[in-house]
């Protein structure tokens, strides 16, 4: 097997932060290399250097024996390195074929060679098991199909190295299997694949070799055949991790109920029924963009039912708004903590009082009580272990985990009876994930009803007492803990549940 | 080339760059003066001299700064909440109209008439901005377009009023309103000083706006809505109501510029009472980084440039348009400096 890609001593510093510290590894033809690391470990920076978006302070990238000129986007593409980003770079209103051809030929001869391109696309589709309709508009495709188009785009450009950045985040378990099949076909034909992930199970399933990054440095390199999940996790986090104990649930009364509720918007909820009980965690599994946002918005007060009935502690919602939701004792952990959960330019004090700034003790007769606000922030910082220079720090300077801890403190401090946790651990490192899980379990033990919306099936299955799948705004029936397999859940997530499963 | 965010910019970066922007502005001014055939150092010296070199010059600068403080505050308040009020000019004129109407028609006794004029102006200016704001919150109409275009509508309305219903019968046919009676004129701040109480009111307003933004619940809401409307809405803030309150305050402040010019300076209303104070208010507010106390400083700076350039052009024969270019370049440099104080340019 010939070496196709080599990174040698890559170092990149952003101000005081060492994002990449002397990282070296090599990739051979016909091999899948996993780049494993928590968020912020330096995976993305490394790939940006490879692609010439950043210039390394030191180190070289060599593709097939030829060093790449640094800081030239396009050089890597030229040399046969293709990348599939987490966020796709497709033109939605063009067809699949147009998207694949885009940028591969001169601007004014787009029509020329269409037939040849179509034939080549069909050939690649067949060879790698990537079925798509070349004439479909990209905007009409599902997320999984779009990812296939991205991969085809790279293959069409004769990529010899394929880099997949967190490719499974948007897929159902079945789609993940299909992706892995494609990866295996690709390496069987001599391609090399870099698989970037922080999910241990997937890395073990698909990679031949694993390079583990932690805090910008390469801490280990192992053959996946010679290691196990436990050792990978330890190397990635740098410490032994213990999953939280989940004691049996003590279900209480129903605190929030949806009865065939639909909401406006696409995808809105469609005749969704759900009951959140005190002392339980209810999980919602689904591929992103299937109505999770509508469900979260409904509980947050941003959306109202257009059909069906929603009940809060046995009564109707009345005039429903975010402030009413807060007032009704719903703790809301939003999906996007940067854009929705916090005001980036405000300090921790301001962010800590966002929901009750208008009530005593935060404000009296229209005047802010700055001392009370500061005290509150200090309490949250101390009790929820928010690592920060102090309450006057702008929240944008905090890491995702610390920002999430502040939000947890803000909403949990009052002892809420209902908790909405939308993607509460997305983008957090393992330490922060464990922390969030413990807090949710503590709230459950206290008798709160928790709605946990997540794309991480491991998390959902570990924490949820009851689980629903969501697909295109429709909720599956409720499954009790252990009542459903991952495979069945995957079918419900794809909208095929209840037909050939369950 | 790309911009890369700097997480915690240092003090040198935050203060040094704006200082560099100021220096660059001075260089541009010197270059322009040289092109216009003057001696750059002389021209700059004469601008400074003309703006602050004598008691008369300083008073002139303070008087010129007064309406700019009001319009600057109006813009600063609105922009802080991301309500893009480009219509301070219209609000100023409507405030001036209300001032004249109350001052000449109300027949209120002496001590009441001035507060009534000011109140009427504030209401008129606030209502002027209320319409575009409701269109924005209800229908999503872009307030930049509506407030900007309404400036022309209001200017034409004022032209009509001055030729018609509000025309001064004693005005020898000039399009101007009747003059305010003596008890409706703003008194001077000190005997013998050509500086009226409009300036004092402007300073009080600046302090008031600072207090509002930094210390009150409404101010917290206004800043939150401006910094991240989505998060503000999620947290439960009544975003639309906050925008409406912001509009009333902003429009009212701009209208006070009209009140102060009519009741403090001119004594009557003409169609040229504002040489673009509403628009210059945007420059003033931006130079002040939307800080209400900074608005006072930047209004003095801007007024000084205008007054100084006028005086300089009389002596040096360099056109006073240099003031406009100076302000424009000061604003451009300042905007660039602000961007660069939070981002660095990265090659590649």
Interface residues (C-beta under 8 A of the other chain):
Chain A: X14 X15 X52 X53 X54 X55 X70 X71 X72 X73 X300 X301 X302 X321 X322 X323 X325 X326 X332 X334 X339 X340 X341 X342 X343 X344 X345 X346 X350 X354 X355 X357 X358 X363 X366 X367 X368 X370 X396 X397
Chain B: X4 X6 X7 X8 X215 X216 X217 X218 X219 X220 X221 X223 X224 X227 X228 X230 X231 X232 X233 X234 X235 X236 X237 X238 X346 X347 X348
